[in-house]
Amino acid sequence: MDIEGIDKGDSQMNKNLNESGRQAYEKSVEKAKELLEDKEKTEAKVNEAYEKLDKIKSGPVTKLFEDIKLMLDLVKCYINGTYREVPFGSILAIVGGIIYLVTPIDLIPDFLPGGYIDDAFVIGLVLKQVHSDLEAFKEWKRIRTKDM
């Protein structure tokens, strides 16, 4: 997804969202480092993200559902050891994005109108960063499914 496509206002608001969103995402990545040290807590956070996706009915995040689910699948396979062909930095970025997504009070609280625009922005940043790793994982899943 093109992050610039999330533009929902004048360029100054978009600039502020970009900078604030990046700062909030960086904090989420720091939390991800701690979370990834505990397999059970990481699995719980991934499951929390799946549950949140089921509750979101509209907004910019819905356009990213398939990519988010693929990222969640990748993290699950990574932590259970079935797929390790991904740099740790990519896992860190994805888990940071997941943490941001499941946090209801973030840059724009999720309960407000337009509350998911910042989540879409952050997920868009993550997708740009891990695109090739997601494509490789998708291919691995396709081959694995075909062989079963």
Rosetta silent file (secondary structure, phi, psi, omega in degrees, C-alpha in Angstrom):
SEQUENCE: MDIEGIDKGDSQMNKNLNESGRQAYEKSVEKAKELLEDKEKTEAKVNEAYEKLDKIKSGPVTKLFEDIKLMLDLVKCYINGTYREVPFGSILAIVGGIIYLVTPIDLIPDFLPGGYIDDAFVIGLVLKQVHSDLEAFKEWKRIRTKDM
SCORE:     score description
SCORE:     0.000 S_00000001
   1 L     0.000  141.522  177.832    0.000    0.000    0.000 S_00000001
   2 L   -84.376  116.380 -177.766    1.185    3.480   -0.769 S_00000001
   3 H   -59.361  -35.050 -179.832    1.352    5.398    2.512 S_00000001
   4 H   -64.163  -20.990  178.363    0.777    8.653    0.702 S_00000001
   5 H   -70.613   -7.278  179.977   -2.604    7.219   -0.350 S_00000001
   6 H   -85.373   -1.400 -176.252   -3.758    7.583    3.240 S_00000001
   7 L   -50.372  115.292  179.784   -3.871   11.366    2.815 S_00000001
   8 L  -126.735   36.457 -179.902   -7.014   12.533    4.656 S_00000001
   9 L   172.139 -166.779 -178.550   -6.444   16.220    5.030 S_00000001
  10 L   -69.794  166.272 -173.664   -4.153   19.057    4.238 S_00000001
  11 H   -65.114  -30.579  178.643   -0.449   18.450    3.768 S_00000001
  12 H   -66.800  -43.739  177.552    0.485   19.883    7.197 S_00000001
  13 H   -61.413  -43.048 -179.661   -1.804   17.422    8.984 S_00000001
  14 H   -63.629  -40.357  178.360   -0.365   14.614    6.874 S_00000001
  15 H   -63.094  -44.570  178.880    3.196   15.764    7.675 S_00000001
  16 H   -63.263  -41.418  178.829    2.403   15.841   11.407 S_00000001
  17 H   -63.192  -43.600  179.793    0.798   12.412   11.213 S_00000001
  18 H   -58.448  -50.318 -177.882    3.815   11.040    9.375 S_00000001
  19 H   -67.199  -47.338  179.897    6.297   12.321   11.980 S_00000001
  20 H   -64.660  -40.179  178.660    4.138   11.471   14.992 S_00000001
  21 H   -62.869  -42.053  178.019    3.280    8.085   13.518 S_00000001
  22 H   -63.090  -42.628  179.661    6.939    7.265   12.991 S_00000001
  23 H   -63.980  -43.751  179.350    7.776    8.247   16.571 S_00000001
  24 H   -65.298  -38.880  177.965    4.934    6.140   17.966 S_00000001
  25 H   -63.973  -41.129  178.732    5.967    3.225   15.771 S_00000001
  26 H   -61.087  -37.282  175.952    9.563    3.470   17.024 S_00000001
  27 H   -65.361  -38.693  178.650    8.261    3.183   20.602 S_00000001
  28 H   -65.093  -35.496  178.373    6.271    0.108   19.563 S_00000001
  29 H   -66.064  -38.011  176.449    9.415   -1.467   18.106 S_00000001
  30 H   -62.189  -42.265  177.246   11.175   -0.985   21.448 S_00000001
  31 H   -65.276  -34.037 -179.894    8.287   -2.784   23.152 S_00000001
  32 H   -62.817  -37.381  178.801    8.504   -5.504   20.481 S_00000001
  33 H   -57.387  -43.863  178.960   12.109   -6.259   21.483 S_00000001
  34 H   -68.967  -44.888 -176.895   10.916   -7.087   24.985 S_00000001
  35 H   -60.605  -41.001 -176.298    7.840   -8.972   23.812 S_00000001
  36 L   -67.922   -9.848  175.308    9.791  -11.247   21.474 S_00000001
  37 L   -78.289  -10.925 -178.523   11.753  -12.564   24.448 S_00000001
  38 L  -127.351  106.867 -176.113    8.585  -14.342   25.628 S_00000001
  39 H   -57.972  -44.911 -177.601    6.972  -16.765   23.158 S_00000001
  40 H   -64.535  -42.182  178.814    3.660  -17.006   25.036 S_00000001
  41 H   -67.018  -36.365  177.934    3.258  -13.234   25.318 S_00000001
  42 H   -65.441  -44.642  177.346    4.100  -12.835   21.631 S_00000001
  43 H   -60.138  -41.129  179.249    1.487  -15.455   20.684 S_00000001
  44 H   -62.770  -40.262  179.665   -1.053  -13.675   22.883 S_00000001
  45 H   -67.137  -39.696  176.734   -0.331  -10.341   21.164 S_00000001
  46 H   -62.381  -44.723  178.635   -0.708  -11.948   17.728 S_00000001
  47 H   -63.841  -36.656  176.428   -4.031  -13.473   18.792 S_00000001
  48 H   -61.944  -38.942  178.469   -5.126  -10.091   20.131 S_00000001
  49 H   -66.851  -41.803  176.143   -4.392   -8.600   16.708 S_00000001
  50 H   -58.681  -43.843  179.786   -6.476  -11.299   14.963 S_00000001
  51 H   -63.669  -41.342  179.582   -9.354  -10.515   17.338 S_00000001
  52 H   -63.945  -41.591  178.655   -9.060   -6.778   16.708 S_00000001
  53 H   -59.912  -37.502  179.095   -9.154   -7.327   12.936 S_00000001
  54 H   -64.336  -25.798 -177.719  -12.393   -9.272   13.356 S_00000001
  55 H   -88.973  -21.280 -178.315  -13.935   -6.253   15.109 S_00000001
  56 L   -80.606  120.218 -175.554  -12.881   -3.601   12.587 S_00000001
  57 L  -103.396  -22.341 -178.810  -15.662   -3.222   10.045 S_00000001
  58 L  -155.356  171.740  177.977  -14.561   -0.183    8.030 S_00000001
  59 L   109.664  178.132 -173.565  -11.827    2.366    7.584 S_00000001
  60 H   -64.958  -26.295 -179.167   -8.363    2.443    6.071 S_00000001
  61 H   -68.076  -30.274 -177.348   -7.102   -0.622    7.967 S_00000001
  62 H   -60.706  -28.772  178.812   -9.660   -2.875    6.245 S_00000001
  63 H   -70.007  -14.965 -176.936   -7.800   -2.390    2.955 S_00000001
  64 H  -106.779    4.986 -173.955   -4.751   -3.939    4.611 S_00000001
  65 H   -51.101  -49.546 -176.481   -6.423   -6.997    6.189 S_00000001
  66 H   -62.907  -41.696  178.310   -4.794   -9.593    3.938 S_00000001
  67 H   -66.595  -39.877  179.354   -1.336   -8.097    4.406 S_00000001
  68 H   -64.720  -44.656  179.351   -1.820   -7.820    8.170 S_00000001
  69 H   -62.262  -37.696  176.894   -2.988  -11.441    8.385 S_00000001
  70 H   -64.140  -41.006  177.044    0.051  -12.517    6.370 S_00000001
  71 H   -63.301  -41.543  178.839    2.301  -10.621    8.800 S_00000001
  72 H   -63.966  -42.314  176.525    0.559  -12.277   11.750 S_00000001
  73 H   -60.706  -41.849  179.495    0.992  -15.709   10.148 S_00000001
  74 H   -60.623  -45.294  179.812    4.669  -14.954    9.583 S_00000001
  75 H   -63.516  -43.383  179.005    5.198  -14.055   13.236 S_00000001
  76 H   -59.348  -46.555  179.711    3.374  -17.207   14.373 S_00000001
  77 H   -65.723  -34.610  178.755    5.516  -19.395   12.111 S_00000001
  78 H   -66.441  -48.716 -174.738    8.648  -17.579   13.243 S_00000001
  79 H   -73.288  -24.716  176.777    8.019  -17.989   16.970 S_00000001
  80 L   -91.833   -0.166  172.232    7.018  -21.645   16.655 S_00000001
  81 L    86.895    4.355 -178.455   10.110  -22.329   14.542 S_00000001
  82 L   -81.810  -18.984  177.847    8.472  -23.498   11.310 S_00000001
  83 L  -142.088  115.582 -178.379    9.736  -20.536    9.291 S_00000001
  84 L  -124.996   11.804 -176.909   13.010  -18.792   10.084 S_00000001
  85 L   -86.604   48.522 -178.877   14.033  -17.469    6.659 S_00000001
  86 L  -143.107  137.783  178.323   13.391  -13.889    7.668 S_00000001
  87 L   -63.538  143.477  179.093   15.706  -11.307    9.235 S_00000001
  88 H   -57.829  -34.410  178.610   15.057  -10.621   12.902 S_00000001
  89 H   -59.579  -34.858  177.615   14.760   -6.921   12.031 S_00000001
  90 H   -69.947  -41.093  177.113   11.721   -7.706    9.888 S_00000001
  91 H   -62.389  -42.418  178.382   10.111   -9.682   12.705 S_00000001
  92 H   -60.303  -44.484  178.756   10.819   -6.773   15.032 S_00000001
  93 H   -62.398  -44.079 -178.812    9.213   -4.316   12.608 S_00000001
  94 H   -64.870  -47.401 -179.877    6.133   -6.504   12.197 S_00000001
  95 H   -64.465  -36.346  174.081    5.665   -7.056   15.931 S_00000001
  96 H   -59.789  -43.064  176.874    6.135   -3.317   16.479 S_00000001
  97 H   -64.015  -39.400  178.252    3.353   -2.697   13.965 S_00000001
  98 H   -63.282  -45.079  178.868    1.147   -5.290   15.671 S_00000001
  99 H   -58.745  -44.838  179.308    1.684   -3.634   19.047 S_00000001
 100 H   -61.769  -43.559 -177.878    0.722   -0.277   17.562 S_00000001
 101 H   -61.524  -42.716 -175.421   -2.364   -1.785   15.905 S_00000001
 102 H   -82.988   -9.539  177.825   -3.712   -3.398   19.075 S_00000001
 103 L   -79.591  112.903 -175.233   -3.089   -0.347   21.256 S_00000001
 104 L   -70.796  -30.170  179.709   -6.484    1.420   21.401 S_00000001
 105 L  -106.480   94.865  179.525   -5.109    4.723   22.694 S_00000001
 106 L  -126.691 -150.720 -176.615   -2.451    5.726   20.215 S_00000001
 107 L   -52.375  -48.134  173.037   -1.808    8.790   18.094 S_00000001
 108 L  -122.020  108.203 -176.985   -5.490    8.905   17.089 S_00000001
 109 L   -52.907  137.238 -173.139   -7.566    6.836   19.556 S_00000001
 110 L   -61.923  -25.841 -177.997   -9.359    4.028   17.723 S_00000001
 111 L   -77.553  -11.663  178.256  -12.796    4.913   19.110 S_00000001
 112 L   -82.955  153.442  173.653  -12.749    8.331   17.410 S_00000001
 113 L   -57.558  132.711 -177.605  -13.952    8.834   13.826 S_00000001
 114 L    77.134   12.212 -174.590  -10.938    8.232   11.619 S_00000001
 115 L   -65.085  -15.241 -179.160   -9.209    6.548   14.552 S_00000001
 116 L   -98.146    1.460 -178.196   -7.631    3.867   12.412 S_00000001
 117 H   -64.657  -38.522  178.248   -5.877    6.199    9.971 S_00000001
 118 H   -69.179  -35.304  177.046   -2.726    6.254   12.095 S_00000001
 119 H   -63.289  -43.264  178.210   -2.833    2.464   12.396 S_00000001
 120 H   -62.316  -39.423  178.925   -3.041    2.199    8.603 S_00000001
 121 H   -62.000  -48.317 -178.292   -0.118    4.585    8.299 S_00000001
 122 H   -64.920  -44.856  177.879    2.054    2.555   10.678 S_00000001
 123 H   -62.108  -37.224  176.287    1.103   -0.755    9.052 S_00000001
 124 H   -61.470  -40.271  175.917    1.891    0.844    5.696 S_00000001
 125 H   -61.065  -45.283 -179.502    5.375    1.742    6.970 S_00000001
 126 H   -63.165  -45.060 -179.179    5.924   -1.825    8.109 S_00000001
 127 H   -59.494  -40.478  177.132    4.679   -3.240    4.801 S_00000001
 128 H   -62.104  -39.887 -176.408    7.121   -1.061    2.883 S_00000001
 129 H   -71.893  -35.455 -171.416    9.969   -2.240    5.091 S_00000001
 130 H  -112.552   14.132 -174.470    9.204   -5.997    4.982 S_00000001
 131 H   -50.452  -51.299 -176.847    7.636   -6.366    1.538 S_00000001
 132 H   -66.624  -34.241  177.144   10.227   -8.766    0.115 S_00000001
 133 H   -67.575  -38.085  177.159   10.203  -10.882    3.286 S_00000001
 134 H   -66.847  -39.140  178.328    6.404  -11.145    3.110 S_00000001
 135 H   -63.903  -41.909  178.130    6.566  -12.157   -0.536 S_00000001
 136 H   -63.895  -41.199  178.282    9.110  -14.894    0.287 S_00000001
 137 H   -65.293  -42.730  178.859    6.911  -16.115    3.157 S_00000001
 138 H   -59.094  -43.159  178.556    3.835  -16.100    0.930 S_00000001
 139 H   -65.242  -42.386  177.545    5.701  -18.242   -1.618 S_00000001
 140 H   -59.283  -44.799  178.483    6.892  -20.599    1.133 S_00000001
 141 H   -63.073  -42.034 -179.070    3.283  -20.983    2.342 S_00000001
 142 H   -61.486  -46.596 -179.771    2.063  -21.590   -1.212 S_00000001
 143 H   -65.657  -42.412 -179.258    4.659  -24.326   -1.821 S_00000001
 144 H   -62.833  -42.502  179.122    4.053  -25.869    1.597 S_00000001
 145 H   -66.518  -40.268 -179.891    0.283  -25.952    1.002 S_00000001
 146 H   -63.463  -37.451 -178.317    0.778  -27.411   -2.477 S_00000001
 147 H   -75.441  -13.482 -176.875    2.949  -30.222   -1.078 S_00000001
 148 L   -86.701    0.000    0.000    0.341  -31.220    1.508 S_00000001
